[in-house]
Amino acid sequence: MHAHTCARVRLSRATLVVACALLSAAVSAAAFVRVTAHAQTARRAEPQRATPPPTEADDTLSVETDLVNLHVRVTDSRSRPVADARREEFRVFEDGAEQEIKFFSKEEVPINYGLVVGNTSALRAHAGELVGAAKMIVESSRAGDEFFLARFEPRAGGVRLKWDYTTERAALFTLLDAMRTAGGGRAALRDAIYFSAAYVADLGDAPPAPRAADANRANANGATFDPSRDLRRRALIVLTDGDDRASRHTEDELFAQLAREGVQVYTVCLLDATGGRAADQRRHESSRDADQQRRERARSLLTRLASETGGRAFFPASSAELPAVAREIATELRTQYLVGYVPKNRARDGRFRTLRVTVSGGGDGARTAATRAGYFAPKK
């Protein structure tokens, strides 16, 4: 999700008495949930400052702030999602300094997500199971969700990435079914995630129109509407064998892109998907060593992708485990918290800032909070 939301409150001289009464609220949770419809279109870590036109000719008093929004996944000691954590149990740290939480919600928000499915030659034997797992995830979608399918397609001299966007399950199922017989190609895993992160961050940028109740509250309080209604979560679900033979982007470029976009990544990797080809290679010692190195690189990259974006990495032992993995991902996409804070460090220097969230409570053992590893501060 976008790293920041820029909120601005404008108070006319004619309403100065009301403004004074509300000024303290401007630094409370209520003020920071006031997000203008224009602010929702400001993407990445450098929000555009959208200023509503004044309705009066009087002088105005402006209060402006940058709200950092975090989608936080909480699990118990057995890695099960926790749905009943309370606001006071959360603590947020930026570059090691604790921040004051200004906004908290555990209500469901719409999700924009992409299915990045590797249809390489090595995965052809598992195409049916991969398609089935992808469908299970899509079946958990709710009204307002948007999704797309990203595919590798071979071409002369490299790989072409193709995105198919839809809001209809049936249309996506048709696209997935076509992958059962699609020809395999070379893998470009880093490139697929790099470009898909930008693609999913663009989906649904236009906020929904406020309802009448929202508009009435906005008029009464000088605000707009609650960000839990118009801040979407972005996620990528990557189904792969971990192989990458054609990407042009480096790992550093990939992780910088993910930090800018604030996209969660869930990875599902069939490390043994190379099938017969790998079996033949293992007849030779050098090939066996190369295959082991490939596995280690894949596991390291996919684990880091999940860890630094607040997602999760799965390494099923066989394709038979894919349905259970799909159910876990579908549950976790719906069991998350939205936590917002205003950074104490107000410098607009474009630097990367690290994030850490902790959560206490839970009578059944320690709880773990997962969110993205950090974000880039906006520049002046």
C-alpha positions as CSV (number, residue, x, y, z in Angstrom):
1,M,0.0,0.0,0.0
2,H,1.1,3.5,-0.4
3,A,3.7,4.4,2.2
4,H,2.1,7.7,3.0
5,T,-1.3,9.5,3.0
6,C,-1.2,13.2,3.0
7,A,-4.0,14.8,5.0
8,R,-4.8,18.5,5.1
9,V,-7.5,20.4,7.2
10,R,-8.6,23.9,6.2
11,L,-10.4,26.1,8.7
12,S,-11.9,29.5,7.8
13,R,-11.8,32.5,10.0
14,A,-15.6,32.4,10.2
15,T,-15.3,29.0,11.9
16,L,-12.3,29.8,14.1
17,V,-14.2,28.9,17.3
18,V,-15.0,25.5,16.0
19,A,-11.4,25.2,14.7
20,C,-10.0,25.8,18.1
21,A,-12.2,23.1,19.6
22,L,-11.0,20.7,16.9
23,L,-7.3,21.7,16.9
24,S,-6.3,19.2,19.5
25,A,-8.2,16.5,17.6
26,A,-6.0,17.4,14.6
27,V,-3.1,15.6,16.3
28,S,-5.2,12.8,17.5
29,A,-6.4,9.6,15.7
30,A,-9.5,11.4,14.4
31,A,-7.4,14.0,12.6
32,F,-5.1,11.5,11.0
33,V,-7.9,9.4,9.6
34,R,-9.1,12.4,7.5
35,V,-7.8,11.5,4.1
36,T,-8.9,13.5,1.1
37,A,-10.2,11.8,-2.0
38,H,-7.3,13.4,-3.9
39,A,-4.8,11.9,-1.5
40,Q,-5.8,8.4,-2.4
41,T,-4.5,8.9,-6.0
42,A,-1.0,9.9,-4.6
43,R,1.0,6.7,-5.1
44,R,4.3,5.4,-3.8
45,A,6.3,7.0,-1.0
46,E,6.0,10.6,-2.3
47,P,2.4,11.6,-1.8
48,Q,1.0,14.5,-3.9
49,R,-0.3,17.2,-1.7
50,A,-3.9,17.6,-2.7
51,T,-5.5,20.9,-1.4
52,P,-9.3,21.2,-1.7
53,P,-10.3,24.7,-3.0
54,P,-11.4,27.0,-0.2
55,T,-15.1,27.7,0.0
56,E,-14.7,31.1,1.4
57,A,-12.4,34.1,0.7
58,D,-11.3,34.3,4.3
59,D,-7.8,33.5,5.4
60,T,-7.3,29.8,6.2
61,L,-5.3,27.8,8.7
62,S,-3.7,24.6,7.3
63,V,-2.6,21.6,9.2
64,E,-0.7,19.1,7.1
65,T,0.8,15.7,8.0
66,D,2.1,12.5,6.4
67,L,0.4,9.3,7.7
68,V,2.4,6.1,7.3
69,N,0.0,3.1,6.9
70,L,1.1,-0.4,7.7
71,H,-0.8,-3.6,7.1
72,V,0.2,-5.9,9.9
73,R,-0.2,-9.7,10.0
74,V,-0.3,-11.2,13.5
75,T,0.2,-14.9,14.3
76,D,0.4,-16.9,17.4
77,S,3.1,-19.4,18.6
78,R,1.7,-22.0,16.2
79,S,1.7,-19.6,13.2
80,R,-2.1,-19.3,13.2
81,P,-3.6,-15.9,12.3
82,V,-4.7,-13.8,15.3
83,A,-7.9,-11.8,14.8
84,D,-8.5,-10.3,18.2
85,A,-5.4,-8.2,19.0
86,R,-6.2,-4.8,20.5
87,R,-4.8,-1.4,19.6
88,E,-3.0,-1.0,22.9
89,E,-1.1,-4.2,22.3
90,F,0.7,-2.9,19.3
91,R,4.0,-0.9,19.2
92,V,5.5,0.6,16.1
93,F,9.2,1.5,15.7
94,E,10.8,3.5,12.9
95,D,14.6,3.4,12.7
96,G,14.4,2.1,16.3
97,A,12.4,5.0,17.7
98,E,8.9,4.2,19.0
99,Q,6.1,6.0,17.2
100,E,2.6,7.0,18.4
101,I,-0.2,5.1,16.8
102,K,-2.7,7.5,15.3
103,F,-5.0,5.1,13.5
104,F,-6.0,1.5,14.1
105,S,-8.5,-0.8,12.4
106,K,-9.1,-4.5,12.0
107,E,-12.0,-4.1,9.6
108,E,-11.6,-5.8,6.2
109,V,-10.6,-3.5,3.4
110,P,-10.7,-4.3,-0.4
111,I,-7.6,-6.1,-1.7
112,N,-5.9,-5.6,-5.0
113,Y,-3.8,-8.7,-5.7
114,G,-2.0,-10.3,-8.6
115,L,-1.4,-14.0,-9.3
116,V,2.2,-14.3,-10.7
117,V,2.2,-17.9,-12.0
118,G,5.2,-19.4,-13.5
119,N,4.3,-21.4,-16.6
120,T,7.8,-22.5,-17.3
121,S,8.7,-25.8,-18.9
122,A,9.7,-27.3,-15.6
123,L,6.2,-26.5,-14.1
124,R,4.2,-28.1,-16.9
125,A,3.8,-31.3,-15.0
126,H,2.2,-29.4,-12.1
127,A,0.0,-27.0,-14.1
128,G,-3.2,-28.6,-12.9
129,E,-2.3,-28.3,-9.3
130,L,-1.0,-24.7,-9.6
131,V,-4.2,-23.7,-11.4
132,G,-6.3,-25.3,-8.7
133,A,-4.4,-23.5,-5.9
134,A,-4.8,-20.2,-7.7
135,K,-8.5,-20.7,-8.1
136,M,-8.9,-21.4,-4.4
137,I,-7.3,-18.1,-3.6
138,V,-9.5,-16.3,-6.0
139,E,-12.6,-18.0,-4.6
140,S,-12.0,-16.2,-1.3
141,S,-12.3,-12.8,-2.9
142,R,-14.9,-10.4,-1.7
143,A,-16.9,-7.6,-3.3
144,G,-14.6,-4.7,-4.2
145,D,-11.5,-6.9,-4.7
146,E,-9.5,-6.5,-7.9
147,F,-7.1,-9.0,-9.3
148,F,-5.0,-9.9,-12.3
149,L,-3.0,-12.8,-13.7
150,A,0.7,-12.3,-14.7
151,R,2.2,-14.8,-17.0
152,F,5.6,-15.5,-18.6
153,E,5.4,-15.9,-22.3
154,P,8.4,-16.9,-24.4
155,R,9.6,-14.7,-27.2
156,A,12.6,-14.4,-29.4
157,G,15.6,-13.4,-27.3
158,G,13.8,-13.5,-23.9
159,V,10.5,-13.5,-22.1
160,R,7.4,-11.3,-22.4
161,L,5.3,-10.7,-19.3
162,K,1.5,-10.5,-19.9
163,W,-1.0,-9.1,-17.4
164,D,-4.7,-10.0,-17.6
165,Y,-6.8,-7.8,-15.3
166,T,-10.4,-8.5,-14.3
167,T,-12.9,-8.0,-11.4
168,E,-14.8,-11.2,-12.4
169,R,-13.9,-14.6,-11.0
170,A,-15.2,-16.5,-14.0
171,A,-13.0,-14.5,-16.4
172,L,-9.9,-15.2,-14.3
173,F,-10.8,-18.9,-14.1
174,T,-10.9,-19.0,-17.9
175,L,-7.5,-17.5,-18.1
176,L,-6.1,-19.9,-15.5
177,D,-7.6,-22.9,-17.3
178,A,-5.8,-21.9,-20.4
179,M,-2.5,-22.2,-18.6
180,R,-3.1,-26.0,-18.2
181,T,-2.1,-26.4,-21.8
182,A,0.0,-23.4,-22.4
183,G,3.6,-23.9,-23.7
184,G,6.3,-23.4,-21.1
185,G,9.1,-20.9,-21.4
186,R,12.1,-19.4,-19.7
187,A,11.7,-18.0,-16.2
188,A,12.0,-14.3,-15.5
189,L,10.9,-14.3,-11.8
190,R,12.5,-11.1,-10.6
191,D,11.2,-9.1,-13.6
192,A,7.7,-10.6,-13.2
193,I,7.5,-9.5,-9.5
194,Y,9.2,-6.1,-10.2
195,F,6.7,-5.1,-12.9
196,S,3.7,-6.7,-11.2
197,A,4.3,-4.7,-8.0
198,A,4.0,-1.5,-10.0
199,Y,0.9,-2.9,-11.8
200,V,-0.9,-3.9,-8.6
201,A,-0.1,-0.6,-6.9
202,D,-1.9,1.2,-9.8
203,L,-5.1,-0.8,-9.5
204,G,-8.0,0.9,-7.7
205,D,-6.1,4.2,-7.1
206,A,-9.3,6.2,-7.6
207,P,-11.1,6.2,-4.3
208,P,-14.8,5.4,-4.0
209,A,-17.3,8.3,-3.8
210,P,-18.2,9.1,-0.2
211,R,-21.5,7.9,1.0
212,A,-24.1,10.4,2.3
213,A,-23.3,9.6,5.9
214,D,-19.6,10.2,5.2
215,A,-20.4,13.5,3.5
216,N,-22.5,14.6,6.4
217,R,-19.7,13.7,8.9
218,A,-17.2,15.5,6.7
219,N,-19.3,18.7,6.7
220,A,-19.8,18.5,10.4
221,N,-16.2,17.8,11.3
222,G,-14.3,19.5,8.6
223,A,-12.9,16.1,7.4
224,T,-13.5,13.7,4.6
225,F,-13.9,10.0,5.2
226,D,-12.3,7.1,7.1
227,P,-9.2,5.7,5.4
228,S,-10.2,2.2,6.3
229,R,-12.9,2.6,3.6
230,D,-10.6,3.8,0.8
231,L,-7.1,2.5,1.5
232,R,-6.7,-0.8,-0.2
233,R,-4.1,-3.5,0.5
234,R,-1.9,-4.6,-2.3
235,A,-0.5,-8.1,-2.6
236,L,1.2,-10.5,-5.0
237,I,0.8,-14.3,-4.8
238,V,3.8,-15.9,-6.6
239,L,3.6,-19.5,-7.6
240,T,7.0,-20.7,-8.9
241,D,9.8,-23.2,-8.9
242,G,12.2,-20.5,-7.9
243,D,14.1,-20.7,-11.2
244,D,15.2,-17.4,-12.9
245,R,17.1,-17.5,-16.2
246,A,16.0,-14.4,-18.0
247,S,15.5,-11.4,-15.6
248,R,17.2,-8.2,-16.3
249,H,16.5,-6.5,-12.9
250,T,18.8,-7.3,-10.0
251,E,17.7,-8.3,-6.5
252,D,18.6,-4.8,-5.2
253,E,16.4,-3.2,-7.8
254,L,13.6,-5.6,-7.0
255,F,13.6,-4.9,-3.3
256,A,13.8,-1.1,-3.8
257,Q,10.7,-1.3,-6.0
258,L,8.8,-3.3,-3.4
259,A,9.7,-0.8,-0.7
260,R,8.4,2.0,-2.9
261,E,5.2,0.3,-3.7
262,G,4.4,-1.2,-0.3
263,V,3.2,-4.5,-1.8
264,Q,2.9,-7.7,0.3
265,V,4.4,-10.8,-1.4
266,Y,3.3,-14.3,-0.7
267,T,5.5,-16.9,-2.4
268,V,4.7,-20.6,-3.1
269,C,7.7,-22.5,-4.4
270,L,7.9,-26.1,-5.7
271,L,11.6,-26.6,-5.4
272,D,11.3,-30.1,-6.8
273,A,9.3,-29.0,-9.9
274,T,12.2,-29.6,-12.2
275,G,11.1,-33.3,-12.3
276,G,12.8,-35.6,-14.8
277,R,15.3,-33.0,-16.0
278,A,16.7,-32.7,-12.5
279,A,16.7,-36.4,-12.1
280,D,18.8,-36.8,-15.2
281,Q,21.2,-34.1,-14.0
282,R,21.7,-35.7,-10.7
283,R,23.6,-38.6,-12.4
284,H,26.5,-36.2,-12.5
285,E,28.1,-34.8,-9.4
286,S,28.6,-31.3,-10.9
287,S,24.9,-31.2,-11.9
288,R,23.8,-32.2,-8.5
289,D,25.8,-29.4,-6.9
290,A,24.4,-26.9,-9.3
291,D,20.9,-28.0,-8.6
292,Q,21.5,-27.7,-4.8
293,Q,22.8,-24.2,-5.4
294,R,19.7,-23.3,-7.4
295,R,17.5,-24.5,-4.6
296,E,19.4,-22.5,-2.0
297,R,19.2,-19.3,-4.1
298,A,15.5,-19.7,-4.7
299,R,14.8,-20.4,-1.0
300,S,16.8,-17.4,0.1
301,L,15.2,-15.0,-2.4
302,L,11.6,-16.1,-1.8
303,T,12.0,-16.1,2.0
304,R,13.4,-12.6,1.8
305,L,10.6,-11.4,-0.5
306,A,8.0,-12.5,2.1
307,S,9.9,-11.3,5.1
308,E,10.6,-7.7,3.8
309,T,7.1,-7.1,2.6
310,G,5.1,-8.6,5.5
311,G,4.0,-11.6,3.5
312,R,4.9,-15.3,3.9
313,A,6.9,-17.9,2.1
314,F,5.7,-21.5,1.5
315,F,7.8,-24.4,0.3
316,P,5.4,-27.4,0.0
317,A,7.1,-30.8,-0.3
318,S,4.9,-31.7,-3.2
319,S,2.0,-30.3,-5.3
320,A,-0.4,-32.3,-3.2
321,E,0.1,-29.7,-0.4
322,L,-0.9,-26.8,-2.6
323,P,-4.6,-26.8,-1.6
324,A,-3.7,-26.4,2.1
325,V,-1.2,-23.6,1.3
326,A,-3.9,-21.8,-0.8
327,R,-6.3,-21.9,2.1
328,E,-3.7,-20.5,4.5
329,I,-3.0,-17.6,2.1
330,A,-6.7,-16.9,1.6
331,T,-7.2,-16.7,5.4
332,E,-4.2,-14.5,6.0
333,L,-5.2,-12.0,3.3
334,R,-8.4,-11.4,5.3
335,T,-6.9,-11.4,8.8
336,Q,-4.8,-8.3,9.0
337,Y,-4.7,-5.0,10.8
338,L,-4.3,-1.5,9.5
339,V,-2.0,0.6,11.7
340,G,-1.2,4.3,11.0
341,Y,1.3,6.7,12.6
342,V,2.9,10.1,11.9
343,P,6.7,9.8,11.8
344,K,8.5,11.7,14.5
345,N,11.3,12.2,12.0
346,R,9.7,14.9,9.8
347,A,12.7,15.2,7.4
348,R,11.6,14.8,3.8
349,D,15.0,13.5,2.6
350,G,14.0,10.5,0.5
351,R,16.0,8.1,2.8
352,F,15.0,4.5,3.6
353,R,13.5,4.1,7.0
354,T,13.3,0.7,8.8
355,L,10.1,-0.5,10.4
356,R,9.3,-2.9,13.1
357,V,6.0,-3.8,14.8
358,T,5.5,-5.8,18.0
359,V,2.4,-7.1,19.6
360,S,1.8,-8.3,23.1
361,G,-1.0,-10.3,24.7
362,G,-2.2,-13.8,23.9
363,G,-2.6,-16.4,26.6
364,D,-1.4,-19.2,24.2
365,G,2.2,-18.0,23.9
366,A,4.1,-15.3,22.1
367,R,2.5,-13.4,19.2
368,T,4.4,-12.3,16.1
369,A,3.7,-9.2,14.1
370,A,4.8,-9.0,10.4
371,T,4.8,-6.0,8.2
372,R,7.0,-4.5,5.5
373,A,10.7,-3.9,6.4
374,G,10.6,-0.2,5.7
375,Y,9.8,2.6,3.3
376,F,11.4,5.6,1.5
377,A,10.6,8.9,3.1
378,P,9.2,11.5,0.7
379,K,11.4,14.1,-0.8
380,K,10.8,17.8,-0.6
